[in-house]
């Protein structure tokens, strides 16, 4: 027997639950959750994925920081930044 799953409905329900949890978290005096993305420029797939993550974060009320680097950057220094 095949069960049909409505992925968009599930995603909407998950986003709503996360949004409510973030609102509860903030009402208790905590800061909004923050997501940090570190990515290398030049990949169209990475850019699309990043844009989708940013959209979801805005929808649920989380903050997002993105740090992009040139593809030739390969090594992190002691501060955590790519050289």
N, C-alpha and C positions, 0 to 999 in steps of 0.2 A: 504494500500500500504506500502510495506517495503522499507526502504531506507538503502542501504548498506553504512557504514561509514568506511573509510580507516584510522584507528587510527594511524598507523605508519606514514602515510603521514601528518596527522595533527600534530603529535609530531615533525616531521622534520621541518615543517613550523614554529611551535612555537619556537623551538630551534634557528632557523635562525633569527627570529624576535628578540629574547632575545639577541642573540649574537651581532646583529647590534646595539641594544639599549645600550649594555655595551660598545661597541666600541665608540659610540657617547658620552657617559658619560665620558669615559677616555680621549677622544680628547678635552673635555672642562676642563681638569685638575683635574677631580675627581678621587678618588681611585676606584679600582675594587670592586664590591660588594663582600661581604664575608658572608658565611653561617657557623654557628657553630652548630655542632651536639653534643649532650650529650646523651650517651647511656650506658647501662649496658651490660657487656659481658655475654656470655652464650646463647644468643638467635640467632640461625642460621638465622631466618627470619630478625631480626634486622641487622645482619651483611650483608645480601644480600641487604636489602633496603639501607643501608649506602653506599655500593659499587656502587649501581646504581646511587645514588645521587652524589657521587664523580665523576663518569664518566660524568654525564650530566654537572656538574660544569666545568670540564675540557673542554668539548665540546663548551660551551658557553663563556668561559673565566672568570668565577667567581672563587673566592678563597673559599676554604672550610677548616675548622678546625674541627677535631673530638676529643672529649674527652671521653674516655671510663673508666668505673669504674667497680669494682667487684660487683657481685649481692648482696652481704651482705651490701654494703654501702646504707644507707637509709636516711641520714640527711645532709642538707646543713648547713655550718657554716656562719658566717657573711661575709666572703670573697666570698661566692658563691661556695665554693668547698665542695665536699662530704667528710665526715669523716667516 
